[in-house]
Amino acid sequence: MSDDSAVATTVTAPADVVGSIRKYVAAEGGSAKAVLQAAGDAGVRITLVGGSNGVLGDRVVRDMATAEAVIDAVEGLEKAEWDRDLTSSATVSPSHWRKMAGWVAGQKRFPKARNRKIVD
C-alpha cells in the first residue's frame, strides 16, 4: 500500500462538553484530572477530579478518540488513572451519593437478597 491511501481523520471535541469542562476546571482552581472509562454503548465516561477541592464531575462522549480530543482541548486537564492518590483526593458530595444510590437512597425498608440461600 502506498502512503497516499492512508487518510488521516481528525476528531473534534464537542464544544458543549469542552465548555462545561473548562468551567469545571476554572472552578477547581485551574487544574483537574480526567479518568477515561469505556461505558459500553453509551460511549466513554470522562470522570473528573478537581485539583483544589477534589470535587467529582463527569461527562460522556461517543468514543475514546473524542475523549482524548476533549482532554487536549482543555487547558489544565490531565489524563490520569485511578490509583490510591487520586481516589483519596476525590471528594464526593452528599447529593452525588444520593444520585449514585438511585432508588435505594430514599428507602427505609429493603427487600431480602435474592441470593440469600447461597450466602447463608
Kinemage of the C-alpha trace (Angstrom):
@kinemage 1
@onewidth
@group {chain A} dominant
@subgroup {mainchain}
@vectorlist {calphas} color= white
{ca met a 1} P 0.000 0.000 0.000
{ca ser a 2} L 1.189 3.477 -0.706
{ca asp a 3} L 1.242 6.356 1.733
{ca asp a 4} L -1.332 8.145 -0.438
{ca ser a 5} L -4.048 5.664 0.554
{ca ala a 6} L -3.729 6.468 4.262
{ca val a 7} L -6.290 9.079 5.219
{ca ala a 8} L -5.893 10.935 8.484
{ca thr a 9} L -9.163 11.531 10.282
{ca thr a 10} L -9.374 14.421 12.661
{ca val a 11} L -11.618 14.117 15.685
{ca thr a 12} L -13.143 17.290 17.033
{ca ala a 13} L -14.139 17.639 20.639
{ca pro a 14} L -17.812 18.616 21.157
{ca ala a 15} L -18.000 22.326 22.013
{ca asp a 16} L -20.611 21.859 24.766
{ca val a 17} L -18.502 19.228 26.546
{ca val a 18} L -15.312 21.303 26.242
{ca gly a 19} L -17.128 24.405 27.508
{ca ser a 20} L -18.587 22.692 30.562
{ca ile a 21} L -15.278 21.028 31.459
{ca arg a 22} L -13.447 24.360 31.101
{ca lys a 23} L -15.895 25.899 33.602
{ca tyr a 24} L -15.358 22.942 35.932
{ca val a 25} L -11.546 23.253 35.720
{ca ala a 26} L -11.752 27.011 36.355
{ca ala a 27} L -13.937 26.416 39.437
{ca glu a 28} L -11.394 23.870 40.693
{ca gly a 29} L -8.511 26.338 40.640
{ca gly a 30} L -7.347 25.726 37.074
{ca ser a 31} L -6.430 22.057 37.276
{ca ala a 32} L -8.174 18.707 37.264
{ca lys a 33} L -7.537 15.079 36.389
{ca ala a 34} L -9.617 13.052 33.953
{ca val a 35} L -10.054 9.285 34.007
{ca leu a 36} L -11.392 7.775 30.773
{ca gln a 37} L -13.646 4.750 31.178
{ca ala a 38} L -15.448 2.823 28.468
{ca ala a 39} L -19.183 2.739 29.186
{ca gly a 40} L -20.455 0.267 26.606
{ca asp a 41} L -22.888 1.576 24.004
{ca ala a 42} L -23.125 4.900 25.846
{ca gly a 43} L -19.545 5.759 24.843
{ca val a 44} L -16.709 6.858 27.105
{ca arg a 45} L -17.188 8.421 30.517
{ca ile a 46} L -14.774 11.216 31.393
{ca thr a 47} L -14.643 11.254 35.196
{ca leu a 48} L -13.173 14.478 36.554
{ca val a 49} L -11.435 15.011 39.884
{ca gly a 50} L -10.814 18.661 40.740
{ca gly a 51} L -7.339 19.871 41.593
{ca ser a 52} L -8.150 22.088 44.573
{ca asn a 53} L -11.253 20.554 46.175
{ca gly a 54} L -11.334 17.099 44.611
{ca val a 55} L -14.977 17.526 43.627
{ca leu a 56} L -16.146 14.834 41.207
{ca gly a 57} L -17.678 15.608 37.844
{ca asp a 58} L -18.276 13.657 34.673
{ca arg a 59} L -19.277 13.880 31.042
{ca val a 60} L -19.905 11.190 28.445
{ca val a 61} L -18.682 11.318 24.856
{ca arg a 62} L -19.188 8.862 21.992
{ca asp a 63} L -15.721 7.248 21.771
{ca met a 64} L -12.157 7.170 23.115
{ca ala a 65} L -10.777 9.376 20.330
{ca thr a 66} L -13.314 12.086 21.191
{ca ala a 67} L -12.455 11.799 24.889
{ca glu a 68} L -8.758 12.243 24.084
{ca ala a 69} L -9.628 15.285 21.935
{ca val a 70} L -11.538 16.800 24.878
{ca ile a 71} L -8.524 16.384 27.167
{ca asp a 72} L -6.281 18.008 24.560
{ca ala a 73} L -8.727 20.921 24.148
{ca val a 74} L -8.970 21.833 27.846
{ca glu a 75} L -6.004 23.548 29.432
{ca gly a 76} L -5.259 22.359 32.967
{ca leu a 77} L -6.877 18.966 32.394
{ca glu a 78} L -4.562 15.987 32.794
{ca lys a 79} L -5.265 12.367 31.861
{ca ala a 80} L -4.978 10.036 34.860
{ca glu a 81} L -5.755 6.533 36.077
{ca trp a 82} L -7.497 5.520 39.284
{ca asp a 83} L -4.830 4.990 41.918
{ca arg a 84} L -4.550 5.460 45.671
{ca asp a 85} L -3.625 9.149 45.459
{ca leu a 86} L -6.412 10.066 43.062
{ca thr a 87} L -9.144 8.163 44.904
{ca ser a 88} L -8.097 9.616 48.248
{ca ser a 89} L -8.201 13.157 46.841
{ca ala a 90} L -11.727 12.740 45.417
{ca thr a 91} L -14.495 14.420 47.393
{ca val a 92} L -17.993 13.056 46.867
{ca ser a 93} L -20.775 15.469 47.776
{ca pro a 94} L -23.906 14.201 49.581
{ca ser a 95} L -26.038 14.940 46.502
{ca his a 96} L -23.677 12.841 44.377
{ca trp a 97} L -24.026 9.918 46.822
{ca arg a 98} L -27.834 10.165 46.540
{ca lys a 99} L -27.635 10.294 42.749
{ca met a 100} L -25.403 7.197 42.652
{ca ala a 101} L -27.693 5.335 45.072
{ca gly a 102} L -30.688 5.792 42.781
{ca trp a 103} L -33.956 4.338 44.090
{ca val a 104} L -32.258 2.968 47.213
{ca ala a 105} L -31.485 6.485 48.535
{ca gly a 106} L -34.954 7.119 49.945
{ca gln a 107} L -35.771 3.612 51.172
{ca lys a 108} L -36.446 2.777 54.818
{ca arg a 109} L -37.010 -0.948 54.248
{ca phe a 110} L -35.116 -3.200 51.879
{ca pro a 111} L -36.107 -6.490 50.226
{ca lys a 112} L -34.324 -9.685 51.174
{ca ala a 113} L -31.387 -10.591 48.974
{ca arg a 114} L -32.261 -12.931 46.109
{ca asn a 115} L -29.064 -14.912 46.669
{ca arg a 116} L -29.716 -15.350 50.393
{ca lys a 117} L -29.736 -19.149 50.216
{ca ile a 118} L -26.287 -19.160 48.620
{ca val a 119} L -24.833 -16.769 51.176
{ca asp a 120} L -26.343 -18.396 54.303
